[in-house]
Amino acid sequence: MNEELAADVLAALGNKTRLRLFKLLVKAGDDGLNVGEIRDLINVPGSTLQHHLATLSQSGLILQQRQGRTVMSSADYSMMRELLELLTEECCTGFTLAREDKAA
């Protein structure tokens, strides 16, 4: 994952409702949840929920699959892992600052 994509993904999570929604779908597992179940669990009006689901889907954080008349939403764990890898790949590796000592 490049930094530009990571910034877009993080921007999608930069909304309190979308963050709650994504965490809910992560908790739900691979089976995911349908719109009605999500609406009941996070108490968000349907039209607002659709907007948030679309934003998360466009960012690649969630997958949506039609099953008959129902649309199931689930977290895209591979995208989540890629984001986490980018954020942690250099964790605690340290760095050296180049400083010029100027004698007065």
Jmol script that loads the backbone (N, CA, C; Angstrom):
load data "model"
ATOM      1  N   MET A   1       0.853  -1.174   0.000  1.00  0.00           N
ATOM      2  CA  MET A   1       0.000   0.000   0.000  1.00  0.00           C
ATOM      3  C   MET A   1       0.897   1.235   0.000  1.00  0.00           C
ATOM      4  N   ASN A   2       0.578   2.183  -0.863  1.00  0.00           N
ATOM      5  CA  ASN A   2       1.349   3.411  -0.887  1.00  0.00           C
ATOM      6  C   ASN A   2       0.734   4.439   0.073  1.00  0.00           C
ATOM      7  N   GLU A   3       1.462   5.497   0.335  1.00  0.00           N
ATOM      8  CA  GLU A   3       1.008   6.491   1.307  1.00  0.00           C
ATOM      9  C   GLU A   3      -0.232   7.236   0.844  1.00  0.00           C
ATOM     10  N   GLU A   4      -0.387   7.441  -0.453  1.00  0.00           N
ATOM     11  CA  GLU A   4      -1.569   8.142  -0.959  1.00  0.00           C
ATOM     12  C   GLU A   4      -2.836   7.328  -0.683  1.00  0.00           C
ATOM     13  N   LEU A   5      -2.791   6.030  -0.965  1.00  0.00           N
ATOM     14  CA  LEU A   5      -3.932   5.167  -0.683  1.00  0.00           C
ATOM     15  C   LEU A   5      -4.190   5.101   0.820  1.00  0.00           C
ATOM     16  N   ALA A   6      -3.126   4.993   1.606  1.00  0.00           N
ATOM     17  CA  ALA A   6      -3.272   4.945   3.061  1.00  0.00           C
ATOM     18  C   ALA A   6      -3.947   6.213   3.576  1.00  0.00           C
ATOM     19  N   ALA A   7      -3.592   7.360   3.029  1.00  0.00           N
ATOM     20  CA  ALA A   7      -4.216   8.612   3.445  1.00  0.00           C
ATOM     21  C   ALA A   7      -5.707   8.608   3.124  1.00  0.00           C
ATOM     22  N   ASP A   8      -6.085   8.079   1.972  1.00  0.00           N
ATOM     23  CA  ASP A   8      -7.500   7.991   1.600  1.00  0.00           C
ATOM     24  C   ASP A   8      -8.261   7.049   2.534  1.00  0.00           C
ATOM     25  N   VAL A   9      -7.641   5.927   2.858  1.00  0.00           N
ATOM     26  CA  VAL A   9      -8.270   4.952   3.747  1.00  0.00           C
ATOM     27  C   VAL A   9      -8.440   5.547   5.141  1.00  0.00           C
ATOM     28  N   LEU A  10      -7.402   6.207   5.622  1.00  0.00           N
ATOM     29  CA  LEU A  10      -7.488   6.828   6.944  1.00  0.00           C
ATOM     30  C   LEU A  10      -8.504   7.961   6.964  1.00  0.00           C
ATOM     31  N   ALA A  11      -8.621   8.689   5.848  1.00  0.00           N
ATOM     32  CA  ALA A  11      -9.634   9.749   5.766  1.00  0.00           C
ATOM     33  C   ALA A  11     -11.036   9.163   5.883  1.00  0.00           C
ATOM     34  N   ALA A  12     -11.247   8.000   5.273  1.00  0.00           N
ATOM     35  CA  ALA A  12     -12.553   7.345   5.373  1.00  0.00           C
ATOM     36  C   ALA A  12     -12.863   6.969   6.814  1.00  0.00           C
ATOM     37  N   LEU A  13     -11.850   6.628   7.583  1.00  0.00           N
ATOM     38  CA  LEU A  13     -12.048   6.279   8.991  1.00  0.00           C
ATOM     39  C   LEU A  13     -12.057   7.508   9.895  1.00  0.00           C
ATOM     40  N   GLY A  14     -11.834   8.680   9.325  1.00  0.00           N
ATOM     41  CA  GLY A  14     -11.749   9.916  10.097  1.00  0.00           C
ATOM     42  C   GLY A  14     -13.094  10.490  10.511  1.00  0.00           C
ATOM     43  N   ASN A  15     -14.139   9.728  10.348  1.00  0.00           N
ATOM     44  CA  ASN A  15     -15.476  10.123  10.764  1.00  0.00           C
ATOM     45  C   ASN A  15     -15.918   9.169  11.874  1.00  0.00           C
ATOM     46  N   LYS A  16     -16.456   9.707  12.956  1.00  0.00           N
ATOM     47  CA  LYS A  16     -16.815   8.889  14.117  1.00  0.00           C
ATOM     48  C   LYS A  16     -17.789   7.771  13.763  1.00  0.00           C
ATOM     49  N   THR A  17     -18.788   8.056  12.957  1.00  0.00           N
ATOM     50  CA  THR A  17     -19.776   7.039  12.588  1.00  0.00           C
ATOM     51  C   THR A  17     -19.139   5.950  11.730  1.00  0.00           C
ATOM     52  N   ARG A  18     -18.314   6.345  10.758  1.00  0.00           N
ATOM     53  CA  ARG A  18     -17.663   5.342   9.911  1.00  0.00           C
ATOM     54  C   ARG A  18     -16.687   4.494  10.703  1.00  0.00           C
ATOM     55  N   LEU A  19     -15.993   5.093  11.659  1.00  0.00           N
ATOM     56  CA  LEU A  19     -15.086   4.320  12.500  1.00  0.00           C
ATOM     57  C   LEU A  19     -15.869   3.296  13.320  1.00  0.00           C
ATOM     58  N   ARG A  20     -16.985   3.720  13.911  1.00  0.00           N
ATOM     59  CA  ARG A  20     -17.837   2.787  14.662  1.00  0.00           C
ATOM     60  C   ARG A  20     -18.357   1.679  13.761  1.00  0.00           C
ATOM     61  N   LEU A  21     -18.758   2.048  12.566  1.00  0.00           N
ATOM     62  CA  LEU A  21     -19.287   1.093  11.601  1.00  0.00           C
ATOM     63  C   LEU A  21     -18.220   0.077  11.200  1.00  0.00           C
ATOM     64  N   PHE A  22     -17.019   0.548  10.907  1.00  0.00           N
ATOM     65  CA  PHE A  22     -15.940  -0.362  10.527  1.00  0.00           C
ATOM     66  C   PHE A  22     -15.590  -1.302  11.675  1.00  0.00           C
ATOM     67  N   LYS A  23     -15.490  -0.777  12.884  1.00  0.00           N
ATOM     68  CA  LYS A  23     -15.192  -1.618  14.042  1.00  0.00           C
ATOM     69  C   LYS A  23     -16.273  -2.680  14.241  1.00  0.00           C
ATOM     70  N   LEU A  24     -17.517  -2.306  14.001  1.00  0.00           N
ATOM     71  CA  LEU A  24     -18.631  -3.252  14.111  1.00  0.00           C
ATOM     72  C   LEU A  24     -18.474  -4.376  13.091  1.00  0.00           C
ATOM     73  N   LEU A  25     -18.122  -4.028  11.856  1.00  0.00           N
ATOM     74  CA  LEU A  25     -17.958  -5.045  10.816  1.00  0.00           C
ATOM     75  C   LEU A  25     -16.739  -5.931  11.083  1.00  0.00           C
ATOM     76  N   VAL A  26     -15.686  -5.364  11.649  1.00  0.00           N
ATOM     77  CA  VAL A  26     -14.530  -6.179  12.031  1.00  0.00           C
ATOM     78  C   VAL A  26     -14.965  -7.189  13.081  1.00  0.00           C
ATOM     79  N   LYS A  27     -15.742  -6.728  14.039  1.00  0.00           N
ATOM     80  CA  LYS A  27     -16.232  -7.601  15.106  1.00  0.00           C
ATOM     81  C   LYS A  27     -17.167  -8.689  14.562  1.00  0.00           C
ATOM     82  N   ALA A  28     -17.943  -8.369  13.531  1.00  0.00           N
ATOM     83  CA  ALA A  28     -18.916  -9.311  12.968  1.00  0.00           C
ATOM     84  C   ALA A  28     -18.252 -10.494  12.266  1.00  0.00           C
ATOM     85  N   GLY A  29     -17.024 -10.331  11.823  1.00  0.00           N
ATOM     86  CA  GLY A  29     -16.325 -11.431  11.160  1.00  0.00           C
ATOM     87  C   GLY A  29     -16.648 -11.528   9.684  1.00  0.00           C
ATOM     88  N   ASP A  30     -16.255 -12.648   9.091  1.00  0.00           N
ATOM     89  CA  ASP A  30     -16.382 -12.840   7.646  1.00  0.00           C
ATOM     90  C   ASP A  30     -17.827 -12.828   7.146  1.00  0.00           C
ATOM     91  N   ASP A  31     -18.770 -13.248   7.971  1.00  0.00           N
ATOM     92  CA  ASP A  31     -20.170 -13.272   7.542  1.00  0.00           C
ATOM     93  C   ASP A  31     -20.736 -11.875   7.350  1.00  0.00           C
ATOM     94  N   GLY A  32     -20.227 -10.906   8.077  1.00  0.00           N
ATOM     95  CA  GLY A  32     -20.693  -9.533   7.952  1.00  0.00           C
ATOM     96  C   GLY A  32     -22.091  -9.334   8.495  1.00  0.00           C
ATOM     97  N   LEU A  33     -22.669  -8.208   8.126  1.00  0.00           N
ATOM     98  CA  LEU A  33     -24.006  -7.826   8.575  1.00  0.00           C
ATOM     99  C   LEU A  33     -24.760  -7.197   7.420  1.00  0.00           C
ATOM    100  N   ASN A  34     -26.096  -7.290   7.462  1.00  0.00           N
ATOM    101  CA  ASN A  34     -26.883  -6.583   6.456  1.00  0.00           C
ATOM    102  C   ASN A  34     -27.207  -5.183   6.961  1.00  0.00           C
ATOM    103  N   VAL A  35     -27.725  -4.353   6.092  1.00  0.00           N
ATOM    104  CA  VAL A  35     -27.969  -2.944   6.419  1.00  0.00           C
ATOM    105  C   VAL A  35     -28.910  -2.808   7.615  1.00  0.00           C
ATOM    106  N   GLY A  36     -29.945  -3.616   7.663  1.00  0.00           N
ATOM    107  CA  GLY A  36     -30.883  -3.540   8.778  1.00  0.00           C
ATOM    108  C   GLY A  36     -30.221  -3.862  10.105  1.00  0.00           C
ATOM    109  N   GLU A  37     -29.386  -4.878  10.110  1.00  0.00           N
ATOM    110  CA  GLU A  37     -28.674  -5.249  11.342  1.00  0.00           C
ATOM    111  C   GLU A  37     -27.735  -4.126  11.774  1.00  0.00           C
ATOM    112  N   ILE A  38     -27.023  -3.554  10.817  1.00  0.00           N
ATOM    113  CA  ILE A  38     -26.102  -2.461  11.133  1.00  0.00           C
ATOM    114  C   ILE A  38     -26.881  -1.273  11.684  1.00  0.00           C
ATOM    115  N   ARG A  39     -27.962  -0.916  11.011  1.00  0.00           N
ATOM    116  CA  ARG A  39     -28.781   0.221  11.434  1.00  0.00           C
ATOM    117  C   ARG A  39     -29.252   0.036  12.871  1.00  0.00           C
ATOM    118  N   ASP A  40     -29.715  -1.163  13.194  1.00  0.00           N
ATOM    119  CA  ASP A  40     -30.195  -1.434  14.547  1.00  0.00           C
ATOM    120  C   ASP A  40     -29.075  -1.368  15.584  1.00  0.00           C
ATOM    121  N   LEU A  41     -27.894  -1.802  15.205  1.00  0.00           N
ATOM    122  CA  LEU A  41     -26.784  -1.854  16.155  1.00  0.00           C
ATOM    123  C   LEU A  41     -26.128  -0.508  16.415  1.00  0.00           C
ATOM    124  N   ILE A  42     -26.084   0.361  15.404  1.00  0.00           N
ATOM    125  CA  ILE A  42     -25.437   1.658  15.630  1.00  0.00           C
ATOM    126  C   ILE A  42     -26.417   2.825  15.585  1.00  0.00           C
ATOM    127  N   ASN A  43     -27.690   2.523  15.353  1.00  0.00           N
ATOM    128  CA  ASN A  43     -28.745   3.534  15.434  1.00  0.00           C
ATOM    129  C   ASN A  43     -28.478   4.754  14.546  1.00  0.00           C
ATOM    130  N   VAL A  44     -28.286   4.481  13.261  1.00  0.00           N
ATOM    131  CA  VAL A  44     -28.054   5.529  12.260  1.00  0.00           C
ATOM    132  C   VAL A  44     -29.160   5.421  11.216  1.00  0.00           C
ATOM    133  N   PRO A  45     -29.765   6.545  10.806  1.00  0.00           N
ATOM    134  CA  PRO A  45     -30.808   6.490   9.773  1.00  0.00           C
ATOM    135  C   PRO A  45     -30.300   5.819   8.493  1.00  0.00           C
ATOM    136  N   GLY A  46     -31.184   5.141   7.785  1.00  0.00           N
ATOM    137  CA  GLY A  46     -30.831   4.369   6.598  1.00  0.00           C
ATOM    138  C   GLY A  46     -30.088   5.150   5.535  1.00  0.00           C
ATOM    139  N   SER A  47     -30.552   6.362   5.214  1.00  0.00           N
ATOM    140  CA  SER A  47     -29.890   7.129   4.154  1.00  0.00           C
ATOM    141  C   SER A  47     -28.485   7.542   4.576  1.00  0.00           C
ATOM    142  N   THR A  48     -28.306   7.905   5.812  1.00  0.00           N
ATOM    143  CA  THR A  48     -26.983   8.260   6.325  1.00  0.00           C
ATOM    144  C   THR A  48     -26.083   7.037   6.330  1.00  0.00           C
ATOM    145  N   LEU A  49     -26.635   5.914   6.731  1.00  0.00           N
ATOM    146  CA  LEU A  49     -25.880   4.671   6.765  1.00  0.00           C
ATOM    147  C   LEU A  49     -25.387   4.295   5.370  1.00  0.00           C
ATOM    148  N   GLN A  50     -26.248   4.429   4.374  1.00  0.00           N
ATOM    149  CA  GLN A  50     -25.858   4.112   2.998  1.00  0.00           C
ATOM    150  C   GLN A  50     -24.667   4.968   2.551  1.00  0.00           C
ATOM    151  N   HIS A  51     -24.696   6.237   2.922  1.00  0.00           N
ATOM    152  CA  HIS A  51     -23.594   7.146   2.579  1.00  0.00           C
ATOM    153  C   HIS A  51     -22.293   6.660   3.215  1.00  0.00           C
ATOM    154  N   HIS A  52     -22.341   6.303   4.494  1.00  0.00           N
ATOM    155  CA  HIS A  52     -21.136   5.843   5.191  1.00  0.00           C
ATOM    156  C   HIS A  52     -20.643   4.506   4.632  1.00  0.00           C
ATOM    157  N   LEU A  53     -21.564   3.613   4.324  1.00  0.00           N
ATOM    158  CA  LEU A  53     -21.179   2.329   3.730  1.00  0.00           C
ATOM    159  C   LEU A  53     -20.513   2.546   2.372  1.00  0.00           C
ATOM    160  N   ALA A  54     -21.055   3.455   1.579  1.00  0.00           N
ATOM    161  CA  ALA A  54     -20.473   3.740   0.260  1.00  0.00           C
ATOM    162  C   ALA A  54     -19.057   4.293   0.398  1.00  0.00           C
ATOM    163  N   THR A  55     -18.853   5.181   1.354  1.00  0.00           N
ATOM    164  CA  THR A  55     -17.524   5.758   1.564  1.00  0.00           C
ATOM    165  C   THR A  55     -16.519   4.682   1.964  1.00  0.00           C
ATOM    166  N   LEU A  56     -16.916   3.799   2.879  1.00  0.00           N
ATOM    167  CA  LEU A  56     -16.026   2.726   3.312  1.00  0.00           C
ATOM    168  C   LEU A  56     -15.769   1.733   2.185  1.00  0.00           C
ATOM    169  N   SER A  57     -16.772   1.475   1.373  1.00  0.00           N
ATOM    170  CA  SER A  57     -16.619   0.567   0.245  1.00  0.00           C
ATOM    171  C   SER A  57     -15.669   1.159  -0.800  1.00  0.00           C
ATOM    172  N   GLN A  58     -15.840   2.439  -1.114  1.00  0.00           N
ATOM    173  CA  GLN A  58     -14.983   3.097  -2.100  1.00  0.00           C
ATOM    174  C   GLN A  58     -13.531   3.160  -1.642  1.00  0.00           C
ATOM    175  N   SER A  59     -13.323   3.236  -0.334  1.00  0.00           N
ATOM    176  CA  SER A  59     -11.955   3.285   0.187  1.00  0.00           C
ATOM    177  C   SER A  59     -11.310   1.906   0.209  1.00  0.00           C
ATOM    178  N   GLY A  60     -12.123   0.862   0.027  1.00  0.00           N
ATOM    179  CA  GLY A  60     -11.604  -0.500   0.028  1.00  0.00           C
ATOM    180  C   GLY A  60     -11.621  -1.174   1.387  1.00  0.00           C
ATOM    181  N   LEU A  61     -12.152  -0.499   2.394  1.00  0.00           N
ATOM    182  CA  LEU A  61     -12.163  -1.064   3.738  1.00  0.00           C
ATOM    183  C   LEU A  61     -13.240  -2.116   3.959  1.00  0.00           C
ATOM    184  N   ILE A  62     -14.323  -2.045   3.191  1.00  0.00           N
ATOM    185  CA  ILE A  62     -15.369  -3.053   3.349  1.00  0.00           C
ATOM    186  C   ILE A  62     -15.728  -3.642   1.993  1.00  0.00           C
ATOM    187  N   LEU A  63     -16.261  -4.840   2.055  1.00  0.00           N
ATOM    188  CA  LEU A  63     -16.764  -5.540   0.876  1.00  0.00           C
ATOM    189  C   LEU A  63     -18.274  -5.615   0.997  1.00  0.00           C
ATOM    190  N   GLN A  64     -18.958  -5.486  -0.112  1.00  0.00           N
ATOM    191  CA  GLN A  64     -20.410  -5.622  -0.113  1.00  0.00           C
ATOM    192  C   GLN A  64     -20.792  -6.656  -1.152  1.00  0.00           C
ATOM    193  N   GLN A  65     -21.673  -7.552  -0.742  1.00  0.00           N
ATOM    194  CA  GLN A  65     -22.094  -8.639  -1.621  1.00  0.00           C
ATOM    195  C   GLN A  65     -23.598  -8.810  -1.514  1.00  0.00           C
ATOM    196  N   ARG A  66     -24.238  -8.861  -2.679  1.00  0.00           N
ATOM    197  CA  ARG A  66     -25.688  -9.068  -2.716  1.00  0.00           C
ATOM    198  C   ARG A  66     -25.984 -10.547  -2.544  1.00  0.00           C
ATOM    199  N   GLN A  67     -26.912 -10.828  -1.628  1.00  0.00           N
ATOM    200  CA  GLN A  67     -27.411 -12.186  -1.412  1.00  0.00           C
ATOM    201  C   GLN A  67     -28.925 -12.122  -1.525  1.00  0.00           C
ATOM    202  N   GLY A  68     -29.414 -12.374  -2.734  1.00  0.00           N
ATOM    203  CA  GLY A  68     -30.845 -12.210  -2.981  1.00  0.00           C
ATOM    204  C   GLY A  68     -31.209 -10.739  -2.926  1.00  0.00           C
ATOM    205  N   ARG A  69     -32.130 -10.400  -2.046  1.00  0.00           N
ATOM    206  CA  ARG A  69     -32.541  -8.994  -1.895  1.00  0.00           C
ATOM    207  C   ARG A  69     -31.743  -8.257  -0.833  1.00  0.00           C
ATOM    208  N   THR A  70     -30.834  -8.963  -0.202  1.00  0.00           N
ATOM    209  CA  THR A  70     -30.063  -8.395   0.904  1.00  0.00           C
ATOM    210  C   THR A  70     -28.635  -8.109   0.468  1.00  0.00           C
ATOM    211  N   VAL A  71     -28.103  -6.989   0.941  1.00  0.00           N
ATOM    212  CA  VAL A  71     -26.696  -6.665   0.712  1.00  0.00           C
ATOM    213  C   VAL A  71     -25.966  -6.868   2.032  1.00  0.00           C
ATOM    214  N   MET A  72     -24.957  -7.735   1.986  1.00  0.00           N
ATOM    215  CA  MET A  72     -24.147  -8.007   3.163  1.00  0.00           C
ATOM    216  C   MET A  72     -22.866  -7.190   3.080  1.00  0.00           C
ATOM    217  N   SER A  73     -22.505  -6.583   4.191  1.00  0.00           N
ATOM    218  CA  SER A  73     -21.269  -5.805   4.279  1.00  0.00           C
ATOM    219  C   SER A  73     -20.339  -6.483   5.265  1.00  0.00           C
ATOM    220  N   SER A  74     -19.069  -6.551   4.904  1.00  0.00           N
ATOM    221  CA  SER A  74     -18.069  -7.138   5.794  1.00  0.00           C
ATOM    222  C   SER A  74     -16.763  -6.374   5.652  1.00  0.00           C
ATOM    223  N   ALA A  75     -15.953  -6.451   6.673  1.00  0.00           N
ATOM    224  CA  ALA A  75     -14.651  -5.794   6.642  1.00  0.00           C
ATOM    225  C   ALA A  75     -13.751  -6.509   5.645  1.00  0.00           C
ATOM    226  N   ASP A  76     -12.937  -5.743   4.934  1.00  0.00           N
ATOM    227  CA  ASP A  76     -11.925  -6.330   4.060  1.00  0.00           C
ATOM    228  C   ASP A  76     -10.647  -6.434   4.883  1.00  0.00           C
ATOM    229  N   TYR A  77     -10.437  -7.616   5.443  1.00  0.00           N
ATOM    230  CA  TYR A  77      -9.319  -7.809   6.358  1.00  0.00           C
ATOM    231  C   TYR A  77      -7.964  -7.660   5.673  1.00  0.00           C
ATOM    232  N   SER A  78      -7.887  -7.985   4.386  1.00  0.00           N
ATOM    233  CA  SER A  78      -6.599  -7.829   3.694  1.00  0.00           C
ATOM    234  C   SER A  78      -6.236  -6.346   3.587  1.00  0.00           C
ATOM    235  N   MET A  79      -7.210  -5.490   3.318  1.00  0.00           N
ATOM    236  CA  MET A  79      -6.952  -4.045   3.253  1.00  0.00           C
ATOM    237  C   MET A  79      -6.567  -3.525   4.642  1.00  0.00           C
ATOM    238  N   MET A  80      -7.257  -4.002   5.651  1.00  0.00           N
ATOM    239  CA  MET A  80      -6.953  -3.588   7.017  1.00  0.00           C
ATOM    240  C   MET A  80      -5.516  -3.984   7.373  1.00  0.00           C
ATOM    241  N   ARG A  81      -5.124  -5.199   7.010  1.00  0.00           N
ATOM    242  CA  ARG A  81      -3.762  -5.669   7.299  1.00  0.00           C
ATOM    243  C   ARG A  81      -2.710  -4.845   6.553  1.00  0.00           C
ATOM    244  N   GLU A  82      -3.014  -4.512   5.298  1.00  0.00           N
ATOM    245  CA  GLU A  82      -2.072  -3.691   4.519  1.00  0.00           C
ATOM    246  C   GLU A  82      -1.862  -2.336   5.176  1.00  0.00           C
ATOM    247  N   LEU A  83      -2.950  -1.740   5.644  1.00  0.00           N
ATOM    248  CA  LEU A  83      -2.853  -0.439   6.306  1.00  0.00           C
ATOM    249  C   LEU A  83      -2.037  -0.562   7.588  1.00  0.00           C
ATOM    250  N   LEU A  84      -2.319  -1.580   8.368  1.00  0.00           N
ATOM    251  CA  LEU A  84      -1.575  -1.781   9.610  1.00  0.00           C
ATOM    252  C   LEU A  84      -0.098  -2.041   9.343  1.00  0.00           C
ATOM    253  N   GLU A  85       0.202  -2.791   8.286  1.00  0.00           N
ATOM    254  CA  GLU A  85       1.595  -3.043   7.928  1.00  0.00           C
ATOM    255  C   GLU A  85       2.314  -1.746   7.574  1.00  0.00           C
ATOM    256  N   LEU A  86       1.667  -0.902   6.787  1.00  0.00           N
ATOM    257  CA  LEU A  86       2.283   0.370   6.415  1.00  0.00           C
ATOM    258  C   LEU A  86       2.560   1.209   7.659  1.00  0.00           C
ATOM    259  N   LEU A  87       1.605   1.219   8.579  1.00  0.00           N
ATOM    260  CA  LEU A  87       1.747   2.049   9.770  1.00  0.00           C
ATOM    261  C   LEU A  87       2.791   1.519  10.748  1.00  0.00           C
ATOM    262  N   THR A  88       3.049   0.226  10.692  1.00  0.00           N
ATOM    263  CA  THR A  88       3.944  -0.369  11.693  1.00  0.00           C
ATOM    264  C   THR A  88       5.233  -0.940  11.118  1.00  0.00           C
ATOM    265  N   GLU A  89       5.434  -0.872   9.800  1.00  0.00           N
ATOM    266  CA  GLU A  89       6.575  -1.540   9.192  1.00  0.00           C
ATOM    267  C   GLU A  89       7.923  -1.057   9.707  1.00  0.00           C
ATOM    268  N   GLU A  90       8.012   0.152  10.147  1.00  0.00           N
ATOM    269  CA  GLU A  90       9.283   0.656  10.649  1.00  0.00           C
ATOM    270  C   GLU A  90       9.228   0.958  12.141  1.00  0.00           C
ATOM    271  N   CYS A  91       8.284   0.339  12.814  1.00  0.00           N
ATOM    272  CA  CYS A  91       8.104   0.572  14.239  1.00  0.00           C
ATOM    273  C   CYS A  91       9.381   0.252  15.009  1.00  0.00           C
ATOM    274  N   CYS A  92       9.797   1.210  15.781  1.00  0.00           N
ATOM    275  CA  CYS A  92      10.904   1.033  16.732  1.00  0.00           C
ATOM    276  C   CYS A  92      12.243   0.728  16.069  1.00  0.00           C
ATOM    277  N   THR A  93      12.403   1.067  14.786  1.00  0.00           N
ATOM    278  CA  THR A  93      13.674   0.811  14.108  1.00  0.00           C
ATOM    279  C   THR A  93      14.681   1.922  14.376  1.00  0.00           C
ATOM    280  N   GLY A  94      14.187   3.035  14.878  1.00  0.00           N
ATOM    281  CA  GLY A  94      15.067   4.149  15.194  1.00  0.00           C
ATOM    282  C   GLY A  94      15.457   4.926  13.950  1.00  0.00           C
ATOM    283  N   PHE A  95      16.101   6.035  14.174  1.00  0.00           N
ATOM    284  CA  PHE A  95      16.589   6.860  13.080  1.00  0.00           C
ATOM    285  C   PHE A  95      17.692   7.751  13.626  1.00  0.00           C
ATOM    286  N   THR A  96      18.480   8.273  12.725  1.00  0.00           N
ATOM    287  CA  THR A  96      19.569   9.162  13.107  1.00  0.00           C
ATOM    288  C   THR A  96      19.305  10.518  12.483  1.00  0.00           C
ATOM    289  N   LEU A  97      19.361  11.522  13.300  1.00  0.00           N
ATOM    290  CA  LEU A  97      19.199  12.878  12.793  1.00  0.00           C
ATOM    291  C   LEU A  97      20.564  13.414  12.384  1.00  0.00           C
ATOM    292  N   ALA A  98      20.643  13.988  11.212  1.00  0.00           N
ATOM    293  CA  ALA A  98      21.895  14.604  10.770  1.00  0.00           C
ATOM    294  C   ALA A  98      21.930  16.012  11.334  1.00  0.00           C
ATOM    295  N   ARG A  99      22.868  16.255  12.217  1.00  0.00           N
ATOM    296  CA  ARG A  99      22.978  17.570  12.844  1.00  0.00           C
ATOM    297  C   ARG A  99      24.369  18.128  12.584  1.00  0.00           C
ATOM    298  N   GLU A 100      24.374  19.397  12.334  1.00  0.00           N
ATOM    299  CA  GLU A 100      25.669  20.068  12.154  1.00  0.00           C
ATOM    300  C   GLU A 100      25.999  20.798  13.443  1.00  0.00           C
ATOM    301  N   ASP A 101      27.105  20.462  13.995  1.00  0.00           N
ATOM    302  CA  ASP A 101      27.565  21.161  15.204  1.00  0.00           C
ATOM    303  C   ASP A 101      28.268  22.441  14.770  1.00  0.00           C
ATOM    304  N   LYS A 102      27.769  23.536  15.239  1.00  0.00           N
ATOM    305  CA  LYS A 102      28.375  24.818  14.880  1.00  0.00           C
ATOM    306  C   LYS A 102      29.015  25.415  16.124  1.00  0.00           C
ATOM    307  N   ALA A 103      30.307  25.539  16.062  1.00  0.00           N
ATOM    308  CA  ALA A 103      31.019  26.132  17.200  1.00  0.00           C
ATOM    309  C   ALA A 103      30.861  27.647  17.132  1.00  0.00           C
ATOM    310  N   ALA A 104      30.587  28.234  18.267  1.00  0.00           N
ATOM    311  CA  ALA A 104      30.407  29.676  18.287  1.00  0.00           C
ATOM    312  C   ALA A 104      31.678  30.383  18.639  1.00  0.00           C
TER     313      ALA A 104
END
end "model"
wireframe off; spacefill off
backbone 0.3
color backbone group
